[in-house]
Amino acid sequence: MEQKRVSAALMAAGALAAAGGAFVFFVYAPVLAGECCSAYPELSPLYWPGLAGVWLIGAVYLAAMAFYFRIVARIGRDRSFCRANARELGWIARCMAAAGALWLAAAFLPGAIWHVPIGPVWIVFLLAAMASFAMGTLAWGLSRLLERAVALKEENDMTI
């Protein structure tokens, strides 16, 4: 029963994070990009490419959240220590690494390709890249730890 409560709390937290992320990436970002183009008309040609990049990053985060929800569902079924959870933590790590790489591209490509400075926003992009890489590294480490725990559990199950 405790597993179900933990799973429900994790599901609620994940749903809140996914809803907030979807709002930021798919509702607030277009509004912010439009305001930026109004204030700096020279950035108008970057509206759709920039928005496509932001939406791509948002989609990668939502993919990571899908793996998270699958793990949490297994926790609710008392299957915390299983190979599927370790594998999906690995996929979360890959998603976070991809998001970090996309944030780096968003920080540097506009200036390199279009010679358009994006101003102090690049600092936010770099921080987002660092946070994504850190979360990816954490997920990767947890996936390796969980793989070892599963191996120990299987070994113990065979000796009983």
PyMOL commands that set and color helices and strands:
alter all, ss='L'
color gray80, all
select helices_A, chain A and resi 2-39+41-76+83-114+121-159
alter helices_A, ss='H'
color red, helices_A
deselect
rebuild
show_as cartoon
